[in-house]
Amino acid sequence: MSDKQSVPSRKQKRRKRRKILLIVEIIVLLLLLGLLFVWLKLGMINFKNLGDIKQNKLSRKTTEVLSGYTNFALFGVDNRSNGNYNGGQSDVIVIVSINNDTKKIRLASVYRDSFLNVSEDGTLLRKCNYAYAHGGESAALSMLNRNLDLNLQDFVAVDFAAVTDAIDAVGGVEMDVTEAEVKSLNDPDHPVLREMATQLGKEYTPVTKAGKQNLNGLQATAYCRIRHDAGEDWGRARRQRAVIEALLGKVKGASLGQMSSLVDAILPKVSTSYDATKLISMAMAAKEYAIDQSFGFPFRKTTEELPKPYGSVVIPCTLSSNVTMLHEKMFDEKNYSPSNTVASLSQLIVNQTGCDESSAGDYSQIENNKGVETSSSTESTTQTGN
């Protein structure tokens, strides 16, 4: 074959360029369609700009440590009006901390009955879920920052309808249900599963046996909510974290169809301060996420029945020592020294309740035997994923 014959003709070159341009156009079109799909999905979310949330004056070292994490609060709202986040009790209060380098997640459930300061002036003590009920997300974030020396500026709020639909979208979650939990789910005096079925217009399917089993969305959400005779608030907080972990595991292995169903099911029912750019960034890294540890706060505590308007509360023993433990467990910050604000609030709680370090109870039995039925149960640290 001669050199002249091997040289492509102008016609062949034009055909080749047209093919390349066509491929590029197809790729660009697919990218644009993908972006349009993402933006349309994100348009379902109720974005809420809270502005700057107040936080305590923290040391330079703590500020640097916290900058290595993406921290936000997850609120599960019992609003009795699906998709409405302007009021209601924050039955779920979980601090989510993502290590920006390792993508490891640590979860801290703040018990909703924790006796903390709920006012900007530092004088009003109540159950901590008072903050969300009386001031929404801004007040709840500010409460967490003030009492726990955190830098929370963002939140994600979901209601029980959103959680139910999200779990159904991925085919349910496998949970290890105890006999005590089965009894609580079917308790005629507190029929949480049946009530939720009526409220959400879902088919009522009871959980009838103990052991590992796949729970549908309604069953798993009810499982999160039970508190009577199955560990009470401590067991409930642990179950909430277990369901979050199971759901994350299913999401990581979900098919494209399941992910689309999940997005359609949950996004219209979500309220968040995160903008689209941040959500896309977090979604792209979702496959890398893994829950490293989870625990309940406060660690050292006692329960007391205080006069009205306080009621039955969880008292940190003391707030200062618990905040020190939180920063060590959540952010690996050794020998953490609480801020002056936390030290002051800690003393205020001691003065009002009479409960100090020596008042902390030993509730380890509930942690080791999650099905134990007791009226004075609590939970110590739970570590998962290690």
Buried (B, 14 or more C-beta within 10 A) or exposed (E): EEEEEEEEEEEEEEEEEEEEEEEEEEEEEEEEEEEEEBEEBBEEBBBBEBEEBEBBEBEEEBEEBBEBBBBBBBBBBBBEEBBEBEEBBBBBBBBBBBBEEEBBBBBBBBBBBBBBBBBEEBEEBBBBBBBBBBBBBBBBBBBBBBBBBBBBBBBBBBBBBBBBBBBBBBBBBEBEBBEBBBBBBBBEEBBBBBEBBEEBEBEEEBBEEBEEBEBBBBBBBBBBBBBBBBBBBBBBBBBBBBBBBBBBBBBEEBEEEBBBBBBEBBBBBBBBBBEBEBBBEBBEEEEEBBBBBBBBBBBBBBBBEBEEEBEBBBBBBBBBBBBBBBBEBBBEBEEBBBBEBBBBBBBBBBEEBEBBEEBBBEBEEBBEBBBBBBEEBBBBBBEBEE
